[in-house]
Every structure is written in C-alpha cells, then in structure tokens.
C-alpha cells in the first residue's frame, strides 16, 4: 500500500464514529494519567485531514523556515544568491582519503566522541586561542546544527530561555523550542553594524535565562567582532552567570583581520560550535564538533550525543583528519576568493537606488537595507525572482530583518555581475512604479 493511500485510509478510519466510541469505552488506567489532547483537524498538503492530537506540541510549534519558500518557487534558470553553501568541492586529498578509508574497512562505529586522533588535531588547531586542550575537550557531531541541538539539550531545562541574535540563523529558535525552552531575541541592527548593544541584552535577560548564543562571523549579516566588542559581550555573560554558546562555523572565512573568538578568554561556561561544512566545503558531509575547556560539560555533551546519533561517520572522520593535515591552507584560498566577491557585490549594491550595504569582514553573505516604498522584503524578493534572481527576504531571519535582503556570494564573479545587473534593473523599475 502506498504511503498516500495508507494516510487516506487511516484518516477515514479516524473519522468513523464507532472508532471514537470504542476509544471512549476503554477503561481508564489510573496508573497512567493522560492530559487531554487537542482534537482539532489540520489539513495536509495532499488534502488529507489529520487530528492534531496525534502530533507533539513541539512539532506543531515549529514552522518550516521562510528561506526555503523562495527555493520552492524558483525555476532552474535563476541566478541564485540564496544558498549559504561554498561553490567549491572538498579538498581532493579529503575525497581520496574518504574513499581509501572505506576500502580499508573504516565503515564501523567509532566512539561517541569521535576518533581520538582527529579530536586531538582539532584541539591543537585551537592552540592560537587556547593551549592545554586535548581530545577530551572535543566531541564530534553530525554537523554544526546537530552540535547546537546537543548544547541546547545539555544546557536548557523546560521553561528556561536562551538569548538569541536577530536577524538569526533560522534553526536557533526552533532548537530551543524542541528542548522545551524559549528563544528570546536580542537585536543586531544595521545601524550598529549588526553588533548587539549591552543595553539591549540587559533588557532581555531575566531569572529564567541560562545561556546566550553569539554567532560571529554572522549568518545572515556577515557581522564580525573586534576584541573590545567581544570583551563587552563576555562581561555581560559573566555578570549574569550565563553559558555562552559561540557559533563560530565561519571562523576560517574572514577578511582583512583575524577571527576574534570567545575561546581563550578564560570563561569556564563557554561552549564553541564549529563544523567542516564551510571550512572545507563539506556541507553535504554533515560533520562538526563541540569544543570547550570545561571537561565536566563535555562529559554531558558526549552523553547526549550518544542518544542523538551514537557516533559520527567513521571514514569521514579520517578524511577530515587528512584535510587538516594536508590541506590546511584550503580555507584561506576560499576566503581570498570570497573576499573578492564580497567587494564586488557590495560595490554594486551601494550604487543602486535605495540600497545601503555594509562591507562584511567575514562569512559569505551581505545583508543590505533595500528601501522600496510600499513593499515588504518578501515582495521585493518575489519581484527579483520573477526577473531571474533568487535571494532571501530579510523577514525570513526575524522581524528586524524586514527591509533587508540576504545575498550569498557563493557563485562566480561573472554570475554575481550578471545577477547584480538584474537586481539593479528590477529595483529601478520598482522605485519608479
């Protein structure tokens, strides 16, 4: 029986009066008290009605990200600034090492924390910020996003909250919801170059706040920190005894200045998330890690990780180790090309009517203000899509993203130039309408 037919037949069965009568006539089990669930019906995409009480509150509380909407509407012939994915392939040595590892039988479970030699290599790679770490300070995960969910599960109790940046990476808030917590959003605004103000953070924190998440370089804004800004944000977390979850997945894609990390600040309630998706263009490999000087916290992380995924891919870990040993300059080569693209797209955008764009110093995005009177960011993005350009409306990254568009410069310079020609023509048309 096909899945669609099964769903339809089940839905019909659920609508039959005798089914619910039978349910009502069951004798209650006093040892298993059960909260009444909402029996409202929701309409699925295929027209089948499902009873809401069949699904958990956490599943119903989260929604698909608005970023995907534009991809669903796009045709095949658009110039896409939508995907936050490097247009490079992983280093050849990593691909070859992956293949060889599988041939050599590296197709089994590893320890939950991951290969000790890879974890030691990762710990050593952070020595510019923090010395004295070893494999016990690192836990491998199934991507950076998996690492974030792990940390939310490790740190947040139901009813507690975590402070999250806005504009935001769309997974942050739903991850907090999935663990029974709440995401409270602090503003990172254009007029402050997307750096949060301490007074705004102070207005958000309350007795239920247990953590704050920082993301620099930022997706979607490209914002980066200097050391003074980092120290101010660190002091805020210390003042309120908050865990810091520092999402630093773009730490190797920085321009002009070195990456400023929260690692090495001496704060014991710090957990850093990273991945190899951007570092080595391995987005489809789904491999990341958590690193911290807090060994007790790492024990909890490893315990949680076991119940999430048991372990990370065996052969893939060997491939990443080979990349770190033999192609460690690969990220800087990518960053050099991304910087050229960044300058190109910023210069083009700032020459357009109604557009203001900061020049990022890291990541792979620009987040310009785009003023088209009477139109929302989604409406502008849809007009651009009609004219053959895919980008993301700022509203997909939270209410404070309204009035912005996100462009990922993960396409060639020639494609950027052609795409910007189309963007300029569309904006001029809309401005004159």
QUIZI-V12848 format. One record per helix or strand. SS is the DSSP state (H for helix, E for strand). FROM is the first residue (numbers start at 1). LEN is the number of residues. Records with the same first field share a line. If there is no record, write none. Layout:
SS->FROM-LEN, FROM-LEN
//
This chain:
H->3-13, 17-9, 52-3, 57-5, 66-8, 92-12, 116-10, 135-3, 144-12, 171-8, 190-3, 198-7, 227-13, 283-3, 295-15, 314-13, 330-21, 377-10, 394-4, 399-3, 413-20
E->41-3, 49-3, 79-2, 138-4, 161-6, 182-6, 209-7, 243-5, 254-1, 270-6, 288-4, 355-2, 362-1, 365-2, 369-2, 389-2, 392-2, 404-5
//
